[in-house]
Amino acid sequence: MARRELTLDELRRDSGHTVSTRTLTSFVIKPLGTLFVELWDKSGRVRHANRDYTIDGPMQFSGTTDDDGRLLHENVIAGDYTLILTLEFFDGEDQVSDTYEVALVVQSP
């Protein structure tokens, strides 16, 4: 974890907030990581393209995978995350849903 000393002027300028010397003691700037996942079916032949997902952990994300079954989130706090992917097959009365949970880890760069 990197520590960097900032002057009050730098903190005011960078944050855009009013900073009081009475309430400010110190803070630590943690480096942020990247969350990149490529999702395939269990055979490893079919990508889970254009599928909705959610990610839960120190931060929360949701979205849709791209045409290659990929997702990308930058500036992510390091920690343990869980990806939840629900796949729906067929339409109407024959519709079947499967939900998968996958553990993800983001490490500090």
C-alpha positions in Angstrom: 0.0 0.0 0.0 1.5 3.3 -1.1 1.4 6.4 1.1 1.6 9.8 -0.4 1.7 13.1 1.5 -0.5 15.8 0.0 -0.7 19.4 0.9 -4.0 20.9 1.8 -4.0 22.8 -1.4 -3.4 19.6 -3.5 -6.2 17.9 -1.6 -8.6 20.8 -2.1 -7.7 21.0 -5.8 -7.8 17.2 -6.6 -11.0 16.4 -4.6 -13.0 19.5 -5.4 -14.2 19.5 -1.8 -13.6 21.9 1.1 -11.1 20.5 3.5 -10.9 21.5 7.1 -7.7 21.2 9.0 -9.7 20.3 12.1 -11.2 17.2 10.6 -8.3 16.0 8.4 -5.8 13.8 10.0 -4.5 11.5 7.2 -5.6 9.2 4.5 -4.2 6.4 2.4 -4.5 6.2 -1.4 -4.8 2.5 -2.3 -3.9 1.4 -5.8 -6.9 0.1 -7.7 -7.0 -3.0 -9.9 -8.8 -4.3 -13.0 -11.5 -6.9 -13.2 -11.3 -8.8 -16.6 -13.2 -12.0 -17.2 -13.9 -14.1 -20.3 -16.8 -16.5 -19.9 -17.1 -19.8 -21.7 -19.4 -22.8 -21.4 -18.2 -25.9 -19.6 -17.0 -27.4 -22.9 -14.7 -24.4 -23.5 -16.1 -24.1 -27.1 -19.0 -21.5 -26.7 -18.6 -18.0 -25.3 -21.2 -16.6 -23.0 -21.7 -13.5 -25.3 -24.3 -10.8 -24.5 -25.3 -12.3 -21.2 -26.3 -10.3 -18.1 -24.2 -10.6 -15.0 -23.8 -9.2 -11.5 -20.7 -9.0 -9.4 -20.7 -8.6 -5.6 -17.9 -7.9 -3.2 -16.2 -4.7 -1.9 -17.7 -3.0 -4.9 -20.8 -4.0 -6.9 -21.0 -4.2 -10.7 -23.6 -5.4 -13.2 -23.7 -5.4 -17.0 -23.8 -7.5 -20.1 -20.8 -9.4 -21.6 -19.6 -8.3 -25.0 -19.8 -10.2 -28.2 -16.8 -12.3 -27.1 -18.2 -13.1 -23.7 -15.9 -10.7 -21.9 -16.4 -8.1 -19.2 -14.1 -5.4 -18.0 -14.2 -3.1 -14.9 -11.3 -0.8 -14.1 -10.4 1.1 -10.9 -11.6 -1.8 -8.7 -10.8 -2.1 -5.0 -8.8 -5.2 -4.3 -10.6 -8.1 -2.7 -12.8 -11.2 -3.1 -15.8 -10.9 -5.5 -18.5 -13.3 -6.7 -19.8 -13.3 -10.3 -23.4 -14.4 -10.7 -24.4 -15.4 -14.2 -27.9 -16.7 -15.0 -28.4 -18.5 -18.3 -31.8 -18.9 -19.8 -32.6 -21.5 -22.5 -35.6 -22.0 -24.7 -38.8 -19.9 -24.7 -42.3 -20.3 -23.3 -43.2 -23.3 -21.2 -39.9 -25.1 -22.0 -37.8 -22.3 -20.6 -35.0 -23.5 -18.3 -32.7 -21.2 -16.2 -29.3 -22.1 -14.7 -27.5 -19.8 -12.2 -23.8 -20.0 -11.8 -21.6 -18.4 -9.2 -17.9 -17.9 -9.7 -15.3 -16.6 -7.2 -13.1 -13.8 -8.5 -10.1 -12.1 -6.9 -8.8 -8.6 -7.6 -5.2 -8.0 -6.4 -3.5 -4.6 -6.0 -1.2 -3.9 -8.9 
